[in-house]
Amino acid sequence: MSTEAAVVCEIIWRGIAIEVTHVSGYLASHLDHIAVEAKPRTPLPITQTGYRSHFIAPEDLAEYDGAGDFVQFWLDAAGKDWDGQLTLF
């Protein structure tokens, strides 16, 4: 991991508790790492398993008020027509 400590926050999206972990400069790279985990794990519009690992450029994340705000926006955008069911095809 990075030399910087992880920042962890919890958001609630459509009644689902979601832990968001953000590490700046992950593995000494020029990217930040965001881990999204539903508690308990349940499908989300961005993951079938309830867990998603995502890398993002710090300048893209700077457009939001932190990683939790970014994930909230991401879920809202991906879940506009999502009914809680994932499709296989």
MDAnalysis code that builds the backbone (N, CA, C; Angstrom):
import MDAnalysis as mda
import numpy as np

u = mda.Universe.empty(267, n_residues=89, atom_resindex=np.repeat(np.arange(89), 3), trajectory=True)
u.add_TopologyAttr("name", ["N", "CA", "C"] * 89)
u.add_TopologyAttr("resid", np.arange(1, 90))
u.add_TopologyAttr("resname", ["MET", "SER", "THR", "GLU", "ALA", "ALA", "VAL", "VAL", "CYS", "GLU", "ILE", "ILE", "TRP", "ARG", "GLY", "ILE", "ALA", "ILE", "GLU", "VAL", "THR", "HIS", "VAL", "SER", "GLY", "TYR", "LEU", "ALA", "SER", "HIS", "LEU", "ASP", "HIS", "ILE", "ALA", "VAL", "GLU", "ALA", "LYS", "PRO", "ARG", "THR", "PRO", "LEU", "PRO", "ILE", "THR", "GLN", "THR", "GLY", "TYR", "ARG", "SER", "HIS", "PHE", "ILE", "ALA", "PRO", "GLU", "ASP", "LEU", "ALA", "GLU", "TYR", "ASP", "GLY", "ALA", "GLY", "ASP", "PHE", "VAL", "GLN", "PHE", "TRP", "LEU", "ASP", "ALA", "ALA", "GLY", "LYS", "ASP", "TRP", "ASP", "GLY", "GLN", "LEU", "THR", "LEU", "PHE"])
u.atoms.positions = np.array([
    [0.839, -1.181, 0.000],
    [0.000, 0.000, 0.000],
    [0.882, 1.242, 0.000],
    [0.272, 2.350, 0.077],
    [0.956, 3.626, 0.063],
    [1.513, 3.949, 1.442],
    [2.362, 4.956, 1.489],
    [2.841, 5.414, 2.783],
    [1.775, 6.254, 3.474],
    [0.790, 6.723, 2.728],
    [-0.307, 7.477, 3.319],
    [-1.346, 6.510, 3.870],
    [-1.974, 6.927, 4.939],
    [-3.006, 6.091, 5.546],
    [-4.271, 6.106, 4.691],
    [-4.988, 5.025, 4.768],
    [-6.266, 4.935, 4.062],
    [-7.295, 5.794, 4.784],
    [-8.153, 6.420, 4.011],
    [-9.268, 7.190, 4.548],
    [-10.526, 6.374, 4.293],
    [-11.244, 6.059, 5.357],
    [-12.432, 5.216, 5.256],
    [-13.657, 6.033, 5.644],
    [-14.706, 5.905, 4.838],
    [-15.974, 6.546, 5.187],
    [-17.104, 5.586, 4.836],
    [-18.282, 5.865, 5.365],
    [-19.442, 5.043, 5.045],
    [-20.502, 5.927, 4.425],
    [-21.094, 5.432, 3.353],
    [-22.226, 6.118, 2.747],
    [-23.414, 5.164, 2.758],
    [-24.580, 5.707, 2.633],
    [-25.792, 4.905, 2.507],
    [-26.378, 5.219, 1.137],
    [-26.550, 4.187, 0.333],
    [-27.125, 4.355, -1.003],
    [-28.323, 3.422, -1.113],
    [-29.495, 4.018, -1.314],
    [-30.748, 3.259, -1.409],
    [-30.900, 2.268, -0.266],
    [-30.540, 2.696, 0.929],
    [-30.686, 1.869, 2.120],
    [-29.582, 0.856, 2.340],
    [-28.571, 0.853, 1.468],
    [-27.452, -0.098, 1.584],
    [-26.247, 0.629, 2.174],
    [-25.698, 0.090, 3.264],
    [-24.482, 0.652, 3.859],
    [-23.291, 0.252, 2.991],
    [-22.468, 1.234, 2.654],
    [-21.317, 0.990, 1.787],
    [-20.091, 1.638, 2.401],
    [-19.041, 0.828, 2.574],
    [-17.766, 1.330, 3.074],
    [-16.892, 1.721, 1.885],
    [-16.375, 2.935, 1.923],
    [-15.513, 3.453, 0.858],
    [-14.136, 3.713, 1.466],
    [-13.116, 3.059, 0.905],
    [-11.744, 3.227, 1.379],
    [-10.927, 3.874, 0.266],
    [-10.231, 4.963, 0.609],
    [-9.448, 5.710, -0.375],
    [-7.989, 5.766, 0.065],
    [-7.096, 5.382, -0.852],
    [-5.654, 5.473, -0.608],
    [-5.046, 6.311, -1.728],
    [-4.396, 7.408, -1.351],
    [-3.717, 8.268, -2.330],
    [-2.385, 7.649, -2.730],
    [-2.010, 7.810, -3.992],
    [-0.717, 7.321, -4.469],
    [-0.499, 5.850, -4.199],
    [-1.496, 5.046, -4.524],
    [-1.477, 3.612, -4.232],
    [-0.242, 2.939, -4.826],
    [0.463, 2.191, -3.994],
    [1.689, 1.467, -4.393],
    [2.685, 2.388, -5.096],
    [2.814, 3.593, -4.558],
    [3.751, 4.589, -5.078],
    [3.478, 4.935, -6.540],
    [2.230, 4.806, -6.954],
    [1.869, 5.153, -8.333],
    [1.323, 6.573, -8.372],
    [0.952, 6.974, -9.546],
    [0.339, 8.292, -9.721],
    [-1.175, 8.176, -9.719],
    [-1.684, 7.062, -9.230],
    [-3.127, 6.844, -9.166],
    [-3.566, 6.636, -7.726],
    [-4.805, 6.997, -7.463],
    [-5.417, 6.716, -6.168],
    [-6.239, 5.444, -6.298],
    [-6.424, 4.760, -5.175],
    [-7.221, 3.533, -5.167],
    [-8.445, 3.742, -4.301],
    [-9.597, 3.321, -4.826],
    [-10.848, 3.372, -4.079],
    [-11.405, 1.955, -4.019],
    [-11.701, 1.495, -2.813],
    [-12.368, 0.206, -2.617],
    [-13.784, 0.497, -2.155],
    [-14.750, -0.141, -2.809],
    [-16.165, 0.030, -2.493],
    [-16.674, -1.323, -2.024],
    [-17.246, -1.369, -0.810],
    [-17.733, -2.643, -0.281],
    [-19.075, -2.453, 0.415],
    [-20.089, -3.117, -0.121],
    [-21.412, -3.106, 0.512],
    [-21.334, -3.958, 1.773],
    [-21.967, -3.494, 2.848],
    [-21.965, -4.209, 4.128],
    [-23.392, -4.544, 4.537],
    [-23.834, -5.786, 4.521],
    [-23.133, -6.963, 4.012],
    [-23.043, -6.903, 2.490],
    [-22.185, -7.728, 1.949],
    [-21.993, -7.709, 0.489],
    [-23.288, -8.053, -0.218],
    [-23.664, -7.162, -1.094],
    [-24.865, -7.320, -1.899],
    [-24.598, -6.659, -3.237],
    [-25.200, -7.136, -4.312],
    [-24.948, -6.525, -5.619],
    [-25.284, -5.030, -5.638],
    [-24.503, -4.298, -6.390],
    [-24.704, -2.879, -6.642],
    [-24.630, -2.681, -8.152],
    [-25.086, -1.567, -8.659],
    [-25.022, -1.388, -10.115],
    [-23.595, -1.335, -10.675],
    [-22.598, -1.205, -9.804],
    [-21.205, -1.173, -10.267],
    [-20.455, -2.458, -9.953],
    [-21.116, -3.436, -9.302],
    [-20.469, -4.701, -8.962],
    [-21.493, -5.782, -8.658],
    [-21.257, -6.959, -9.159],
    [-22.155, -8.089, -8.883],
    [-21.894, -8.705, -7.515],
    [-20.682, -8.493, -6.984],
    [-20.291, -9.161, -5.741],
    [-20.434, -8.301, -4.489],
    [-20.656, -7.012, -4.662],
    [-20.709, -6.119, -3.519],
    [-19.363, -5.521, -3.181],
    [-18.325, -5.852, -3.975],
    [-16.999, -5.268, -3.791],
    [-16.484, -4.798, -5.141],
    [-15.865, -3.605, -5.147],
    [-15.276, -3.087, -6.381],
    [-13.994, -2.346, -6.052],
    [-12.945, -2.668, -6.758],
    [-11.667, -1.981, -6.667],
    [-11.564, -1.061, -7.874],
    [-11.216, 0.205, -7.640],
    [-11.203, 1.176, -8.727],
    [-10.002, 2.101, -8.578],
    [-9.292, 2.328, -9.675],
    [-8.176, 3.264, -9.685],
    [-8.609, 4.529, -10.406],
    [-8.188, 5.671, -9.867],
    [-8.612, 6.951, -10.420],
    [-7.468, 7.957, -10.320],
    [-7.371, 8.828, -11.309],
    [-6.373, 9.891, -11.265],
    [-6.778, 10.906, -10.189],
    [-5.833, 11.358, -9.386],
    [-6.163, 12.297, -8.315],
    [-6.878, 13.551, -8.814],
    [-6.509, 14.026, -9.998],
    [-7.159, 15.232, -10.530],
    [-8.632, 14.979, -10.876],
    [-8.976, 13.750, -11.241],
    [-10.385, 13.422, -11.494],
    [-11.164, 13.343, -10.184],
    [-10.541, 12.803, -9.156],
    [-11.188, 12.706, -7.857],
    [-11.359, 14.086, -7.219],
    [-10.465, 15.018, -7.549],
    [-10.511, 16.370, -6.975],
    [-11.787, 17.118, -7.350],
    [-12.485, 16.654, -8.390],
    [-13.739, 17.289, -8.802],
    [-14.870, 17.010, -7.816],
    [-14.642, 16.090, -6.876],
    [-15.659, 15.676, -5.913],
    [-15.212, 16.028, -4.501],
    [-16.148, 15.994, -3.578],
    [-15.834, 16.265, -2.180],
    [-15.422, 14.964, -1.491],
    [-14.334, 14.368, -1.979],
    [-13.813, 13.132, -1.414],
    [-14.308, 11.897, -2.138],
    [-13.757, 10.741, -1.741],
    [-14.070, 9.468, -2.389],
    [-15.518, 9.053, -2.163],
    [-16.051, 9.324, -0.975],
    [-17.449, 8.974, -0.704],
    [-18.402, 9.705, -1.634],
    [-18.130, 10.981, -1.884],
    [-18.944, 11.774, -2.798],
    [-18.839, 11.233, -4.221],
    [-17.621, 10.851, -4.630],
    [-17.414, 10.270, -5.959],
    [-18.219, 8.977, -6.122],
    [-18.143, 8.091, -5.125],
    [-18.849, 6.808, -5.201],
    [-20.353, 7.030, -5.208],
    [-20.846, 7.982, -4.424],
    [-22.277, 8.309, -4.420],
    [-22.726, 8.738, -5.822],
    [-21.948, 9.621, -6.460],
    [-22.255, 10.069, -7.815],
    [-22.224, 8.900, -8.801],
    [-21.212, 8.049, -8.693],
    [-21.041, 6.891, -9.567],
    [-22.242, 5.948, -9.447],
    [-22.640, 5.646, -8.215],
    [-23.794, 4.768, -7.993],
    [-25.081, 5.392, -8.524],
    [-25.271, 6.684, -8.280],
    [-26.473, 7.364, -8.774],
    [-26.544, 7.308, -10.297],
    [-25.404, 7.547, -10.955],
    [-25.374, 7.529, -12.421],
    [-25.591, 6.121, -12.963],
    [-24.926, 5.132, -12.375],
    [-25.041, 3.752, -12.845],
    [-26.383, 3.134, -12.473],
    [-27.007, 3.653, -11.425],
    [-28.237, 3.042, -10.923],
    [-29.515, 3.720, -11.323],
    [-29.463, 4.631, -12.293],
    [-30.671, 5.366, -12.690],
    [-31.838, 4.450, -13.002],
    [-31.597, 3.412, -13.762],
    [-32.669, 2.485, -14.142],
    [-32.487, 1.126, -13.484],
    [-31.658, 1.053, -12.466],
    [-31.341, -0.210, -11.808],
    [-32.432, -0.565, -10.813],
    [-32.915, -1.804, -10.887],
    [-33.990, -2.226, -9.987],
    [-33.499, -3.209, -8.923],
    [-32.192, -3.300, -8.759],
    [-31.640, -4.229, -7.781],
    [-31.304, -5.575, -8.361],
    [-31.628, -5.777, -9.626],
    [-31.350, -7.043, -10.291],
    [-30.250, -6.844, -11.314],
    [-29.373, -7.813, -11.421],
    [-28.338, -7.781, -12.435],
    [-28.755, -8.678, -13.583],
    [-28.417, -8.268, -14.775],
    [-28.752, -9.091, -15.936],
    [-27.525, -9.840, -16.388],
    [-27.744, -11.040, -16.884],
    [-26.641, -11.865, -17.365],
    [-26.343, -11.633, -18.838],
    [-27.265, -11.035, -19.544],
    [-27.082, -10.820, -20.987],
    [-27.293, -9.387, -21.357],
])
